[in-house]
Amino acid sequence: MKKILLFVLVIHLIGCGQDQSKQLQTTLSSPEDKLSMEFYLEEDGSAGYLVNYGEKAILDSSRLGFELGADVSLSSGFEIAKTSSSSFDETWEQPWGEQRLIRNNYNELKVELVNANQIKLNVIFRLFDNGIGFRYEFPEQEKLGEFEIMDELTTFNMAADHDAWSIPAYAGNRYEYLYKKTPLSEFEMVHTPLTIEAKNGLFFHMHEAALYDYPSMVVKNMGGTKLKCDLVPYSKTNPVKAYLKAPFSTPWRTIQIGESPGDLITNYMVLNLNEPSKIEDTSWIKPGKYIGVWWEMFINLGTWHQGPKHAANTENVKKYIDFASANGFSGVLVEGWNYGWDGNWMGGGTKFEFSKPYPDYDVEFLSKYAAEKGVYIIGHHETGADTENYDEQLEEAYQFLEDHGMKAVKTGYVENGDTLPNGIYHHGQYFVQHFQRVIEMGAKHKTMIVAHEPIKDTGKRRTWPNMVSREGAKGQEYNAMGGSPTDHVVTIPFTRSLSGPFDYTPGVFDIKIKTSPDQVKTTIGKELALYTIIYAPMMMANDLPENYEGHPAFEYIKAVPTDWETTQVIDGKIGDFVTIARQERNAENWFVGTITDENPRAFKLALDFLEEGVTYLATIYADGDDCHYVENPTSYQINTMEVDASTILDMKLAAGGGAAISLYPKN
């Protein structure tokens, strides 16, 4: 990635002081002194830290350390061997993203610890003005070679019983739950990202960054407001959390901080805690929009498996290719194209074959036909969570994609429960390792990856930018399986989407779903707005081509880009409403999305983010006057007007509705 500005690191020693409660302590502040922390040792040599934002407490005294295998404890008896600090400031450019230029500015503290048995453990803290990240480092040493992690003792002792939005961990359905708002004291085990509205007026986002070769972290309530890192075990029968070898660095534990909910959306600390790109030439990684043979299976028109309704047949896919080409889409997703769908495939019931198409799917013809039309087929690798079967075919599968011009692939790991068919945890070290092998195989064969049922995003897209998007939450598919409440997508930008791009697959126009008993709790205006509200560099238009043909509102989906120069959150309240403006990369065009929950909403939208002195042509796709997400969800109106930076628009959103605005400078 291109470096724009780089300052030289400055290294110096930090002295240690004493007070009545702590044996040794050392402090660090963020570059503009907004955030401060203290590292300390108790009298028994146990390590801890605390964090403040100005005069407001973020974390009270919290614990650090590990329990290793063979009854080796790294919980107390530490001495500080050395401390050092450094400062870093750069601005780097994403090859694609919601913000082209990102500033990476922090102060770092490294504390080198040694215990009575001469085992060394380092803790590295990075303080940004809008958050803190810290990780452990097991340096190369005589006393520790190969070892097992039995428990990570990291705690987050919150200063008050704040409200939090969370989804449950170890509950059997991966990350695909509705976010629930509760006081911290009332939950047990939850996944990250965990979003907190603090009683002191601040907003926090707890997560992790750069998850490699290590189990994912869930957050466990230890009573009251004391939270603890709980590492996902290797399997239900194996309590070991991780098998490691020194030297090794853990993922970063992160807390991002904002003075408003929108500050969390534009906080890029997790990306900054990842390493620069390992892919030197990223020119082949190109954002875009796609359609696909997918939604029709959910609404009972087609099947993944063979038979009279098999959707992935040559003629049907050809229709999608023609539609994509005519409307400026990059790709066509095809699900159900390969052997493995016949029978009980979920949870490893059948063995998928990733280079063997069904007889009615002419992959050679379709690949060439798509290329002639200026689009490409997006491959699909559903594994049924049988990672071993997938691993055995990885090289062959990705060579098949490359040979047929498939520049992207959607992967899937559907299973019933928290464990894979081999009994290993979906979110543990094994799956993290497997997922990384897939990412690197994709990079080798110049394939972008959109992953469903994934390991959560921890900012790896900076290091591996071919890892473009993930599901990892309740997506649009649930709206054809009973539905999600209308406030779900108003909560997502402040929760799941804080970890990275989300393949939600918006764009349903047949909201009442003629072929299904289900109705999507949305409006046309809201579906359009989601293209700006929920960020993904590969964005799907999920509905059938015939539901888009000739529809005036489809013009917005055709026009909206998926790669941005900058992002601004105009306003928002978690679970209630949000308004986001994004500027198209390498252009002066802006796009705005605004959505609400089940309550109608009227507000004034200032366009002061536009360039001064420039007149823009605004096209507003809004809910109709009689629109309602249940009673009349397809009512909409389109208005065009000239605006500038001084314009204030009167916006009116229907119950469960939204609006989308495109703004182009006038010539």
C-alpha positions as CSV (number, residue, x, y, z in Angstrom):
1,M,0.0,0.0,0.0
2,K,1.1,3.5,-0.8
3,K,2.7,5.4,2.1
4,I,1.8,9.2,2.0
5,L,3.5,10.5,5.1
6,L,5.9,8.8,7.6
7,F,7.6,10.0,10.7
8,V,10.7,8.4,12.2
9,L,10.1,6.3,15.4
10,V,11.4,7.9,18.6
11,I,12.5,5.4,21.3
12,H,12.9,6.4,24.9
13,L,12.7,4.8,28.3
14,I,9.9,5.3,30.8
15,G,10.6,5.5,34.5
16,C,8.5,3.6,37.0
17,G,6.9,5.1,40.1
18,Q,5.2,3.8,43.2
19,D,2.0,4.5,45.1
20,Q,0.4,2.8,48.1
21,S,-1.6,0.2,46.1
22,K,0.8,-0.6,43.3
23,Q,4.4,-1.8,43.5
24,L,5.5,-0.5,40.1
25,Q,3.6,1.6,37.6
26,T,4.2,3.4,34.3
27,T,2.0,5.6,32.2
28,L,1.4,6.4,28.5
29,S,-0.8,9.1,26.8
30,S,-2.1,9.3,23.3
31,P,-0.6,11.8,20.8
32,E,-3.0,14.6,21.7
33,D,-3.3,13.5,25.4
34,K,-7.0,12.5,24.9
35,L,-6.5,9.0,26.1
36,S,-4.2,7.8,29.0
37,M,-3.3,4.5,30.5
38,E,-1.4,3.1,33.4
39,F,0.4,-0.2,33.5
40,Y,1.2,-1.6,37.0
41,L,2.4,-4.5,39.1
42,E,0.7,-5.4,42.3
43,E,2.7,-6.5,45.3
44,D,2.4,-10.1,44.3
45,G,3.8,-9.3,40.9
46,S,0.5,-9.6,39.0
47,A,0.2,-7.3,36.0
48,G,-2.7,-4.9,35.3
49,Y,-3.7,-1.7,33.5
50,L,-6.4,1.0,33.6
51,V,-7.5,3.5,30.9
52,N,-9.0,7.0,31.0
53,Y,-10.4,9.3,28.3
54,G,-9.7,12.8,29.7
55,E,-11.3,12.9,33.1
56,K,-13.6,10.0,32.2
57,A,-12.8,6.5,33.3
58,I,-12.9,3.8,30.6
59,L,-11.4,0.8,32.5
60,D,-10.7,0.5,36.2
61,S,-7.9,-1.7,37.3
62,S,-7.9,-4.8,35.0
63,R,-5.8,-7.9,34.9
64,L,-3.3,-9.3,32.4
65,G,-1.7,-12.7,32.1
66,F,-2.1,-16.4,31.1
67,E,-2.4,-19.9,32.3
68,L,-0.3,-22.2,30.2
69,G,-0.3,-26.0,29.9
70,A,1.7,-28.2,32.3
71,D,0.5,-26.0,35.1
72,V,2.7,-23.1,34.1
73,S,1.2,-19.9,35.4
74,L,1.9,-16.4,34.0
75,S,-0.5,-14.7,36.4
76,S,1.8,-13.3,39.1
77,G,5.4,-13.1,40.3
78,F,6.4,-10.7,37.4
79,E,9.2,-8.2,37.5
80,I,9.6,-5.4,34.9
81,A,12.9,-6.1,33.0
82,K,12.6,-3.1,30.7
83,T,10.1,-0.6,29.4
84,S,10.4,1.5,26.2
85,S,8.1,3.7,24.2
86,S,7.8,5.0,20.7
87,S,5.7,7.3,18.6
88,F,4.4,6.7,15.1
89,D,2.5,8.8,12.5
90,E,1.7,7.9,8.9
91,T,-1.1,8.3,6.4
92,W,-1.6,5.3,4.2
93,E,-3.9,4.6,1.2
94,Q,-6.3,1.7,1.0
95,P,-6.5,0.0,-2.4
96,W,-10.3,0.0,-1.8
97,G,-12.4,1.0,1.1
98,E,-14.8,3.3,2.8
99,Q,-12.0,5.9,3.4
100,R,-9.1,6.1,0.9
101,L,-6.5,7.8,3.2
102,I,-6.2,6.7,6.8
103,R,-4.1,8.3,9.4
104,N,-2.2,5.9,11.7
105,N,-1.0,7.9,14.7
106,Y,-0.2,6.4,18.1
107,N,2.1,6.3,21.0
108,E,3.4,2.8,22.0
109,L,4.6,1.4,25.3
110,K,6.4,-2.0,25.5
111,V,6.7,-3.6,28.9
112,E,9.1,-6.6,29.1
113,L,8.2,-8.9,32.0
114,V,10.0,-11.9,33.5
115,N,8.6,-14.2,36.2
116,A,10.4,-16.1,39.0
117,N,10.9,-19.0,36.6
118,Q,12.6,-16.7,34.1
119,I,9.8,-17.0,31.6
120,K,9.5,-13.8,29.5
121,L,6.3,-12.1,28.5
122,N,6.0,-8.7,26.8
123,V,2.9,-6.5,26.7
124,I,2.6,-3.9,24.0
125,F,0.2,-1.0,24.3
126,R,-0.8,1.4,21.5
127,L,-2.7,4.5,22.4
128,F,-4.5,6.4,19.7
129,D,-6.6,9.5,20.4
130,N,-9.7,7.4,19.8
131,G,-8.8,4.1,21.2
132,I,-6.4,1.6,22.7
133,G,-5.0,-1.7,21.4
134,F,-2.7,-4.1,23.3
135,R,-1.2,-7.5,22.6
136,Y,1.0,-10.0,24.3
137,E,4.3,-11.1,22.9
138,F,6.1,-14.4,23.8
139,P,9.7,-13.7,22.8
140,E,12.1,-16.4,21.7
141,Q,13.6,-17.8,24.9
142,E,15.2,-20.9,26.5
143,K,12.4,-21.4,29.0
144,L,9.5,-21.5,26.5
145,G,9.5,-23.3,23.2
146,E,6.3,-25.1,22.2
147,F,3.5,-24.4,24.7
148,E,-0.3,-24.5,25.2
149,I,-2.6,-21.7,26.1
150,M,-5.2,-22.9,28.7
151,D,-6.6,-19.5,29.6
152,E,-6.0,-15.8,28.8
153,L,-6.5,-13.8,31.9
154,T,-7.2,-10.4,30.3
155,T,-10.0,-8.5,31.9
156,F,-11.9,-5.4,31.0
157,N,-13.2,-3.9,34.3
158,M,-15.7,-1.4,33.2
159,A,-16.1,1.8,35.3
160,A,-19.9,1.5,35.3
161,D,-22.8,-0.7,34.4
162,H,-23.2,0.6,30.8
163,D,-25.7,-0.5,28.2
164,A,-24.3,-2.8,25.5
165,W,-25.5,-4.2,22.2
166,S,-24.4,-7.8,21.8
167,I,-25.1,-11.3,20.4
168,P,-24.6,-14.5,22.4
169,A,-21.6,-16.8,22.1
170,Y,-21.7,-20.6,22.3
171,A,-25.4,-20.4,21.3
172,G,-25.3,-22.6,18.3
173,N,-25.9,-20.3,15.3
174,R,-22.5,-18.7,14.8
175,Y,-22.9,-14.9,14.6
176,E,-26.4,-14.9,13.1
177,Y,-28.5,-13.3,15.8
178,L,-30.3,-10.1,16.5
179,Y,-28.3,-7.6,18.6
180,K,-29.8,-7.2,22.0
181,K,-29.4,-4.1,24.3
182,T,-28.8,-5.0,27.9
183,P,-26.7,-3.6,30.8
184,L,-23.3,-5.2,31.0
185,S,-24.2,-6.9,34.2
186,E,-26.9,-8.9,32.6
187,F,-25.1,-10.8,29.8
188,E,-23.0,-14.0,30.2
189,M,-21.0,-14.8,27.1
190,V,-21.1,-12.6,24.0
191,H,-19.2,-12.2,20.7
192,T,-17.3,-9.2,19.7
193,P,-17.7,-6.6,18.3
194,L,-19.4,-5.5,21.4
195,T,-20.8,-1.9,21.4
196,I,-21.3,0.0,24.6
197,E,-23.1,3.3,25.3
198,A,-21.4,4.5,28.5
199,K,-23.1,6.3,31.3
200,N,-20.5,9.1,31.0
201,G,-21.7,10.0,27.5
202,L,-19.0,8.1,25.5
203,F,-19.4,5.1,23.2
204,F,-17.1,2.1,23.1
205,H,-16.4,-0.7,20.7
206,M,-14.7,-3.8,22.1
207,H,-13.1,-6.1,19.6
208,E,-9.8,-7.6,18.5
209,A,-7.4,-7.0,15.6
210,A,-5.1,-9.1,13.5
211,L,-6.4,-12.6,14.5
212,Y,-3.9,-15.1,13.3
213,D,-3.1,-18.7,14.5
214,Y,-5.1,-18.1,17.7
215,P,-8.7,-18.6,18.8
216,S,-11.2,-15.8,18.6
217,M,-12.1,-13.9,21.7
218,V,-15.5,-13.9,23.3
219,V,-16.4,-11.7,26.3
220,K,-17.4,-13.3,29.5
221,N,-19.2,-11.5,32.4
222,M,-17.4,-12.3,35.6
223,G,-20.0,-10.5,37.8
224,G,-21.2,-6.9,37.8
225,T,-19.2,-4.9,35.3
226,K,-16.1,-7.0,35.2
227,L,-15.6,-8.6,31.8
228,K,-13.0,-11.2,30.8
229,C,-11.5,-12.5,27.6
230,D,-12.7,-16.1,27.0
231,L,-10.8,-17.9,24.2
232,V,-12.8,-20.4,22.2
233,P,-11.5,-23.9,23.1
234,Y,-10.1,-26.1,20.4
235,S,-13.0,-28.5,20.6
236,K,-15.7,-29.5,23.0
237,T,-13.6,-32.4,24.2
238,N,-10.3,-30.6,24.2
239,P,-10.0,-27.6,26.6
240,V,-6.7,-26.3,25.2
241,K,-7.3,-22.9,23.7
242,A,-4.2,-22.7,21.5
243,Y,-1.1,-24.6,20.5
244,L,1.8,-22.1,20.0
245,K,5.5,-21.8,19.6
246,A,7.6,-18.9,20.7
247,P,8.2,-16.3,19.3
248,F,4.5,-15.5,19.0
249,S,2.3,-12.4,19.2
250,T,-1.3,-12.6,20.1
251,P,-4.1,-10.6,18.4
252,W,-4.6,-7.1,19.7
253,R,-7.3,-6.5,22.3
254,T,-9.1,-3.3,21.3
255,I,-11.3,-0.6,22.7
256,Q,-12.3,2.1,20.3
257,I,-13.8,5.3,21.8
258,G,-16.2,7.9,20.4
259,E,-18.1,10.9,21.6
260,S,-21.0,10.0,19.4
261,P,-22.2,6.7,17.9
262,G,-21.1,7.9,14.5
263,D,-17.5,8.3,15.7
264,L,-17.3,4.5,16.0
265,I,-18.2,4.1,12.3
266,T,-15.3,6.3,11.1
267,N,-12.8,4.9,13.6
268,Y,-10.2,2.9,11.7
269,M,-8.0,1.8,14.6
270,V,-8.6,-1.9,13.9
271,L,-7.3,-1.5,10.4
272,N,-4.2,0.4,11.7
273,L,-3.3,-2.5,14.1
274,N,-2.9,-4.8,11.1
275,E,0.2,-5.0,9.0
276,P,0.4,-3.4,5.5
277,S,-0.5,-5.4,2.5
278,K,1.3,-8.6,1.7
279,I,-0.1,-8.4,-1.9
280,E,2.3,-6.2,-3.7
281,D,0.2,-5.7,-6.9
282,T,-3.5,-5.1,-5.9
283,S,-4.6,-3.8,-9.3
284,W,-6.7,-7.0,-9.8
285,I,-8.7,-6.4,-6.7
286,K,-11.6,-4.3,-7.9
287,P,-14.8,-3.4,-6.1
288,G,-18.1,-3.8,-7.9
289,K,-21.7,-4.9,-7.8
290,Y,-23.2,-8.3,-8.6
291,I,-26.4,-10.2,-9.0
292,G,-26.9,-13.9,-8.9
293,V,-28.7,-17.2,-8.8
294,W,-29.4,-17.1,-5.1
295,W,-32.5,-15.3,-4.0
296,E,-34.8,-17.5,-6.1
297,M,-33.9,-20.5,-4.1
298,F,-34.9,-18.8,-0.9
299,I,-38.3,-17.7,-2.3
300,N,-39.1,-21.3,-3.5
301,L,-38.6,-20.7,-7.2
302,G,-35.5,-22.8,-7.6
303,T,-33.3,-25.4,-5.8
304,W,-29.6,-25.8,-5.2
305,H,-29.8,-29.6,-5.8
306,Q,-30.5,-31.3,-9.1
307,G,-34.0,-31.7,-10.3
308,P,-36.8,-30.0,-12.3
309,K,-36.3,-26.7,-10.5
310,H,-32.4,-26.7,-10.4
311,A,-31.6,-23.0,-10.7
312,A,-27.9,-23.2,-11.7
313,N,-28.6,-24.3,-15.3
314,T,-27.0,-22.9,-18.4
315,E,-30.0,-21.0,-19.7
316,N,-30.9,-19.4,-16.4
317,V,-27.4,-18.3,-15.7
318,K,-27.1,-16.9,-19.2
319,K,-30.2,-14.7,-18.5
320,Y,-28.4,-13.3,-15.4
321,I,-25.2,-12.7,-17.4
322,D,-27.2,-10.7,-20.0
323,F,-28.9,-8.6,-17.3
324,A,-25.6,-7.9,-15.5
325,S,-23.9,-6.8,-18.7
326,A,-26.8,-4.6,-19.7
327,N,-26.8,-2.8,-16.3
328,G,-23.2,-2.3,-15.5
329,F,-22.7,-5.1,-12.9
330,S,-19.3,-6.8,-12.5
331,G,-20.3,-10.3,-11.6
332,V,-22.9,-13.0,-11.5
333,L,-23.0,-15.3,-8.4
334,V,-24.0,-18.9,-9.2
335,E,-24.9,-21.1,-6.3
336,G,-25.8,-24.8,-6.6
337,W,-23.6,-25.4,-9.7
338,N,-21.4,-28.3,-8.4
339,Y,-21.8,-31.8,-7.1
340,G,-22.5,-32.1,-3.4
341,W,-26.0,-30.4,-3.0
342,D,-27.9,-33.6,-3.5
343,G,-28.7,-35.1,-0.1
344,N,-28.2,-33.8,3.5
345,W,-25.2,-31.6,2.7
346,M,-25.4,-29.4,5.8
347,G,-22.7,-30.2,8.4
348,G,-20.7,-32.4,6.2
349,G,-23.5,-34.8,5.2
350,T,-22.1,-34.9,1.6
351,K,-18.8,-34.2,0.0
352,F,-18.8,-31.1,-2.2
353,E,-16.6,-31.3,-5.3
354,F,-15.3,-27.8,-6.2
355,S,-14.3,-28.5,-9.8
356,K,-17.1,-30.8,-11.0
357,P,-20.2,-29.0,-12.3
358,Y,-23.6,-30.5,-12.6
359,P,-24.4,-31.8,-16.2
360,D,-26.9,-28.9,-16.9
361,Y,-24.3,-26.2,-16.0
362,D,-22.0,-25.6,-18.9
363,V,-19.2,-23.8,-17.1
364,E,-16.9,-23.6,-20.2
365,F,-19.6,-21.9,-22.3
366,L,-20.8,-19.7,-19.5
367,S,-17.3,-18.5,-18.5
368,K,-16.5,-17.5,-22.1
369,Y,-20.0,-16.0,-22.6
370,A,-19.6,-13.9,-19.5
371,A,-16.2,-12.6,-20.6
372,E,-17.5,-11.6,-24.0
373,K,-20.2,-9.6,-22.2
374,G,-17.7,-7.9,-19.9
375,V,-18.7,-9.6,-16.7
376,Y,-17.4,-12.6,-14.8
377,I,-19.0,-15.5,-12.9
378,I,-18.5,-15.5,-9.1
379,G,-17.7,-18.9,-7.9
380,H,-19.4,-20.5,-4.9
381,H,-17.7,-22.9,-2.5
382,E,-20.2,-24.1,0.0
383,T,-18.4,-26.6,2.3
384,G,-21.1,-27.8,4.6
385,A,-18.4,-26.8,7.2
386,D,-16.3,-29.8,6.1
387,T,-13.0,-27.9,6.2
388,E,-11.0,-31.1,5.8
389,N,-12.7,-31.9,2.5
390,Y,-12.2,-28.2,1.3
391,D,-8.5,-28.2,2.4
392,E,-7.9,-31.3,0.3
393,Q,-9.2,-29.6,-2.8
394,L,-8.0,-26.0,-2.2
395,E,-5.3,-25.8,-4.9
396,E,-7.5,-27.6,-7.5
397,A,-10.6,-25.5,-6.6
398,Y,-8.8,-22.1,-6.9
399,Q,-7.0,-23.1,-10.1
400,F,-10.5,-24.0,-11.5
401,L,-11.7,-20.5,-10.6
402,E,-8.7,-18.9,-12.2
403,D,-8.9,-21.0,-15.4
404,H,-12.6,-20.0,-15.8
405,G,-12.0,-16.2,-15.2
406,M,-13.9,-16.2,-11.9
407,K,-12.3,-13.2,-10.2
408,A,-14.3,-13.7,-7.0
409,V,-15.6,-16.6,-4.9
410,K,-18.3,-16.8,-2.2
411,T,-17.3,-19.4,0.5
412,G,-19.7,-20.9,3.0
413,Y,-19.5,-23.0,6.2
414,V,-23.0,-23.8,7.1
415,E,-23.4,-26.2,10.0
416,N,-25.8,-26.8,12.9
417,G,-24.2,-25.7,16.1
418,D,-20.9,-24.2,17.3
419,T,-18.7,-27.0,16.1
420,L,-17.6,-28.2,12.7
421,P,-18.4,-31.8,11.6
422,N,-15.0,-32.9,13.0
423,G,-16.1,-31.7,16.5
424,I,-13.7,-28.7,16.4
425,Y,-15.1,-25.3,17.3
426,H,-16.1,-23.0,14.5
427,H,-14.4,-20.0,16.1
428,G,-11.3,-21.7,17.5
429,Q,-7.7,-21.8,16.5
430,Y,-8.2,-24.6,13.9
431,F,-10.8,-22.6,11.9
432,V,-8.8,-19.4,12.1
433,Q,-5.9,-21.3,10.6
434,H,-8.1,-22.9,7.9
435,F,-9.6,-19.5,7.0
436,Q,-6.1,-18.0,6.6
437,R,-5.1,-20.8,4.2
438,V,-8.2,-20.0,2.1
439,I,-7.3,-16.3,2.0
440,E,-3.8,-17.0,0.9
441,M,-4.9,-19.4,-1.7
442,G,-7.2,-16.8,-3.1
443,A,-4.3,-14.3,-3.2
444,K,-2.2,-16.8,-5.1
445,H,-4.8,-17.3,-7.7
446,K,-5.9,-13.6,-7.8
447,T,-9.3,-14.3,-6.4
448,M,-11.4,-12.0,-4.2
449,I,-13.2,-13.7,-1.3
450,V,-16.7,-13.0,0.1
451,A,-17.1,-15.4,3.0
452,H,-20.3,-16.6,4.6
453,E,-20.3,-18.3,8.1
454,P,-16.8,-16.8,8.5
455,I,-14.5,-16.2,11.3
456,K,-15.2,-12.6,12.3
457,D,-13.4,-9.7,10.6
458,T,-10.4,-8.3,12.5
459,G,-9.0,-5.9,9.9
460,K,-7.1,-8.5,7.9
461,R,-8.3,-6.8,4.7
462,R,-5.4,-4.3,5.2
463,T,-2.9,-7.1,5.0
464,W,-4.8,-9.4,2.6
465,P,-7.0,-7.0,0.5
466,N,-8.4,-9.9,-1.5
467,M,-10.5,-10.7,1.6
468,V,-13.1,-8.2,0.5
469,S,-16.2,-9.0,2.5
470,R,-18.0,-11.4,4.9
471,E,-21.4,-12.2,6.2
472,G,-21.0,-13.0,9.9
473,A,-24.5,-11.6,10.9
474,K,-28.1,-12.0,10.0
475,G,-28.3,-11.0,6.4
476,Q,-31.1,-10.5,3.9
477,E,-31.6,-14.3,3.5
478,Y,-33.4,-14.3,6.9
479,N,-36.1,-12.0,5.5
480,A,-37.1,-15.0,3.4
481,M,-37.0,-17.3,6.5
482,G,-39.3,-15.6,8.9
483,G,-37.7,-12.1,8.8
484,S,-35.7,-9.7,10.9
485,P,-37.3,-6.7,12.6
486,T,-36.9,-3.4,10.8
487,D,-34.5,-2.0,13.4
488,H,-32.0,-4.7,12.7
489,V,-30.3,-2.8,9.8
490,V,-30.4,0.3,11.9
491,T,-28.3,-1.5,14.6
492,I,-25.9,-3.2,12.3
493,P,-23.8,-0.1,11.3
494,F,-23.0,0.4,15.0
495,T,-22.3,-3.2,15.8
496,R,-21.4,-5.9,13.2
497,S,-20.3,-3.4,10.6
498,L,-17.7,-1.9,12.9
499,S,-15.5,-4.9,12.3
500,G,-15.5,-4.6,8.6
501,P,-17.5,-5.0,5.3
502,F,-20.7,-6.9,5.6
503,D,-22.2,-8.9,2.7
504,Y,-25.8,-8.2,3.7
505,T,-27.1,-8.4,0.1
506,P,-29.7,-5.6,0.0
507,G,-31.9,-4.6,-2.9
508,V,-35.2,-6.5,-2.6
509,F,-38.0,-4.8,-4.6
510,D,-40.6,-7.6,-4.4
511,I,-41.0,-6.8,-0.7
512,K,-44.1,-8.9,-0.2
513,I,-42.5,-11.8,-2.0
514,K,-45.2,-13.2,-4.3
515,T,-43.9,-16.8,-4.0
516,S,-43.4,-16.9,-0.2
517,P,-45.5,-16.4,2.9
518,D,-42.8,-14.0,4.2
519,Q,-42.7,-10.2,3.8
520,V,-39.5,-8.2,4.2
521,K,-39.8,-5.5,6.8
522,T,-38.5,-2.7,4.7
523,T,-39.4,-0.2,2.0
524,I,-38.0,0.6,-1.5
525,G,-36.4,3.7,-0.1
526,K,-34.8,1.8,2.7
527,E,-33.4,-0.9,0.4
528,L,-31.8,1.8,-1.7
529,A,-30.3,3.5,1.3
530,L,-28.7,0.3,2.5
531,Y,-26.2,0.5,-0.4
532,T,-24.7,3.5,1.4
533,I,-25.5,2.6,5.0
534,I,-24.0,-0.9,5.0
535,Y,-20.5,-0.9,3.5
536,A,-19.2,-3.7,1.3
537,P,-16.8,-3.3,-1.7
538,M,-18.7,-6.2,-3.5
539,M,-22.4,-5.3,-3.2
540,M,-25.2,-7.5,-4.4
541,A,-28.5,-6.6,-5.9
542,N,-30.3,-9.6,-4.5
543,D,-33.7,-9.6,-6.3
544,L,-34.7,-11.3,-9.5
545,P,-33.9,-9.5,-12.8
546,E,-37.6,-9.3,-13.7
547,N,-38.3,-7.3,-10.5
548,Y,-35.7,-4.7,-11.6
549,E,-36.4,-4.4,-15.3
550,G,-38.0,-1.0,-16.0
551,H,-38.2,0.0,-12.4
552,P,-37.3,3.6,-12.0
553,A,-35.8,3.1,-8.5
554,F,-33.3,0.6,-10.0
555,E,-31.4,3.5,-11.4
556,Y,-30.0,4.2,-8.0
557,I,-28.6,0.7,-7.6
558,K,-27.1,0.9,-11.0
559,A,-25.5,4.3,-10.2
560,V,-24.2,3.9,-6.6
561,P,-20.5,3.0,-6.3
562,T,-18.9,0.6,-3.9
563,D,-15.6,2.3,-3.4
564,W,-15.3,5.6,-1.5
565,E,-13.0,8.6,-1.1
566,T,-14.4,9.5,2.3
567,T,-17.3,8.7,4.7
568,Q,-19.1,11.0,7.0
569,V,-21.7,10.0,9.5
570,I,-24.3,12.8,9.6
571,D,-26.3,11.6,12.6
572,G,-27.4,8.4,14.2
573,K,-28.7,6.7,17.3
574,I,-28.1,3.0,17.7
575,G,-31.1,0.9,16.8
576,D,-33.2,4.0,15.9
577,F,-31.9,5.8,12.9
578,V,-28.7,6.6,11.0
579,T,-27.7,8.9,8.1
580,I,-24.4,8.4,6.2
581,A,-22.8,10.4,3.3
582,R,-20.0,8.9,1.2
583,Q,-18.0,10.5,-1.6
584,E,-17.2,8.4,-4.6
585,R,-13.5,7.6,-5.0
586,N,-11.8,9.5,-7.8
587,A,-14.9,11.6,-8.4
588,E,-16.8,14.6,-6.9
589,N,-20.1,12.7,-6.6
590,W,-21.7,12.1,-3.2
591,F,-24.3,9.5,-2.1
592,V,-26.4,9.7,1.0
593,G,-28.4,7.0,2.8
594,T,-30.8,7.5,5.7
595,I,-32.9,4.8,7.4
596,T,-35.2,4.5,10.5
597,D,-36.7,1.8,12.7
598,E,-40.4,1.1,13.0
599,N,-41.0,4.8,13.8
600,P,-41.6,7.4,11.0
601,R,-39.1,10.2,11.2
602,A,-38.9,13.8,9.9
603,F,-35.7,15.8,10.1
604,K,-33.6,18.4,8.3
605,L,-30.6,17.3,6.4
606,A,-27.8,19.9,5.9
607,L,-25.7,19.3,2.8
608,D,-22.7,21.2,4.2
609,F,-20.4,18.3,3.4
610,L,-20.6,19.3,-0.3
611,E,-17.8,21.4,-1.8
612,E,-18.4,25.1,-1.4
613,G,-19.4,27.1,-4.5
614,V,-20.4,24.0,-6.5
615,T,-24.0,23.4,-7.7
616,Y,-25.1,19.7,-7.6
617,L,-28.0,17.9,-9.2
618,A,-29.6,15.9,-6.4
619,T,-31.9,12.9,-7.1
620,I,-33.8,11.9,-4.0
621,Y,-35.3,8.4,-3.8
622,A,-37.7,8.6,-0.9
623,D,-40.6,6.8,0.7
624,G,-44.0,7.8,-0.7
625,D,-46.4,9.8,1.4
626,D,-48.5,6.8,2.0
627,C,-45.6,4.4,2.5
628,H,-45.4,2.0,5.5
629,Y,-43.1,-1.0,5.9
630,V,-46.0,-3.4,6.4
631,E,-49.0,-1.9,4.8
632,N,-47.6,-0.2,1.7
633,P,-43.9,-0.9,1.5
634,T,-43.4,-0.3,-2.3
635,S,-44.7,3.3,-2.3
636,Y,-41.8,5.6,-3.3
637,Q,-41.2,8.9,-5.0
638,I,-38.2,10.3,-7.0
639,N,-37.5,14.1,-7.0
640,T,-34.7,16.0,-8.7
641,M,-33.4,19.4,-7.7
642,E,-30.4,21.7,-7.7
643,V,-28.6,22.0,-4.4
644,D,-25.3,23.3,-2.9
645,A,-23.5,23.2,0.4
646,S,-25.9,25.7,2.0
647,T,-29.0,23.6,1.1
648,I,-31.0,22.1,4.0
649,L,-33.4,19.3,2.8
650,D,-36.6,18.4,4.6
651,M,-36.5,14.7,4.9
652,K,-39.5,12.4,5.8
653,L,-39.0,8.7,6.4
654,A,-41.9,6.3,6.6
655,A,-42.2,3.8,9.4
656,G,-39.5,1.3,8.7
657,G,-38.4,3.3,5.8
658,G,-35.5,5.3,4.3
659,A,-34.2,7.4,1.5
660,A,-31.2,7.5,-0.8
661,I,-29.7,10.6,-2.5
662,S,-27.3,10.9,-5.4
663,L,-25.5,14.2,-5.8
664,Y,-23.6,15.0,-9.0
665,P,-21.8,18.3,-9.7
666,K,-23.5,20.2,-12.6
667,N,-21.3,20.7,-15.6
